[in-house]
Amino acid sequence: MANKYIRKFRRLKKEGQNSTYMKNTKKVFEKRAVKLGIIVAVILIIVGALFFYKKYHKYTTYKVIESTNIKGGASSKYIPFGDYVIKYSYDGIAYIKDKETVWEEAYEMKQPIIDVCDDYVAIADKNTNDIFIYNDKGRQGQVSVSYPIVKLEVAKQGVVAALLEDKTSNYIEVYDKEGKQLVSHKSIIDENGYPINFSMSDDGERMAVSYLTVKNGSFENKIQFYDFSNSGKNIENRMVKEFSGYGETIVPTISYVSNSQVVAIGEDIVSIYKVGNKDITKKDIKIKEEIQKVFYNDKYVGLVFKNASTDRPYRIEVYNSSGSQILNSTVDMDFENVTFAGDNILMYSDMRCEILSIKGVKKFQTNFKGQIYGLMPYDDSKTYLLMTNSKIQKIRLK
């Protein structure tokens, strides 16, 4: 009998110990939960504060953090390349990185046309027959084509495509950087139309061409898509799809903004094409006013219109890649240069610069001390490269 009570006592004692243990454990977890909740709340507050700071913060001045003297001139132009910029003009081209001219080459061109993609840049004199290809090490190749060059593009591996013009026909030809012809597509104006523009994907495997044709005595614009990869080798002329619903609307602007998206802009329409492996779809945006300027990247399409107000005589509309309008804002002057800088709109003319966010917030406005020959974002939303007649300055907004 005594053993029975001893066992019962031990069992009750053990249960009491377990109950105390559970209470203590519960308190520990409750304390940890409170701490975790506080940490999460602090993180959310910080993230929210950063979001609103980035969205609404305005800059009032700038600081020059680096300056490089260059031999410039009124004819010098600049384009982003590698870690810095390419400077080119009628008499030469150079790659400038930080305070060093990495390479430069002299030439004589009357009307240089240029394109950059990743590690390669291609340049030619319009209406001549030679294309020069460079990377960050210098010249990598030269391509001689059969007919005068109207337009060129380069892909990320150094492949170049060119629109060529003959008296009775036009050609779109593709070459590798060693000069080997990969594609030659002939267009006869009276048959398949006149190619007014084209664009090649960054990987060099796809192309979109805007054609102007004559049908029953009237003009008609159509856009054709070509596949130069293995997927298109069994398709006639490698033409995978045609869109011909533009009627007499001329579509002079077409661009592969990414390997899977094409933007086409006409007189009264913007088309956003999604290019997949199996199909190509189109979203149209109807425009009722005359477009003054267009600018775009892989996320947005921007349009500039005249505005009725004399105080704010121009209006900017921005659409996302789904075709939805996300900005309708007015500006007080006709900026000569308008482009996207990440999620901001960068505008400048002569000495004046203005930066507008896609939410419509004026982030920055200033008049620089000299004429602007080029202005482009560097590595974040507040660092820019400013090109003047004699200097390249790295500036940071404050």
Number of C-alpha atoms within 10 A of each C-alpha: 5 7 8 8 10 11 11 12 12 11 12 12 12 12 12 12 12 12 12 12 12 12 11 12 12 12 12 11 11 12 12 12 12 11 12 12 12 12 12 12 12 12 12 12 12 12 12 12 12 13 12 11 11 13 16 15 13 17 16 10 12 16 12 14 10 13 16 16 13 17 9 18 12 10 11 19 17 19 17 19 21 17 13 19 21 22 23 23 22 16 14 15 19 18 26 22 17 15 14 11 14 13 17 15 12 12 10 11 16 13 13 16 19 20 18 23 21 15 16 25 27 27 23 25 22 20 16 18 16 17 24 18 25 20 21 18 11 16 16 16 16 18 18 14 18 13 18 19 23 20 23 25 25 31 23 16 16 27 26 28 27 25 22 24 20 12 6 9 16 22 22 21 19 25 20 21 22 13 16 12 17 13 13 13 12 13 18 15 16 12 11 13 21 21 26 19 20 25 26 29 22 23 16 23 17 22 22 24 24 26 23 24 21 16 12 7 7 9 14 20 25 21 21 16 20 20 20 19 12 9 13 16 12 8 12 9 12 19 17 18 13 15 14 12 11 15 12 15 17 20 24 18 18 23 22 22 18 17 18 16 20 24 25 21 23 18 18 16 18 22 19 22 19 18 18 11 8 7 9 17 12 16 15 14 16 12 14 9 12 12 16 14 16 17 15 18 18 17 15 22 23 22 21 24 18 19 15 10 12 9 11 15 15 20 21 21 17 23 20 17 19 14 17 12 15 13 17 16 16 19 19 13 16 19 18 10 15 21 18 22 20 16 14 18 21 22 21 23 18 15 14 16 18 18 23 21 20 23 15 18 15 18 21 20 17 15 14 14 9 12 15 18 23 21 22 20 19 19 11 10 14 16 19 20 22 20 26 23 18 13 15 23 21 21 20 19 16 12
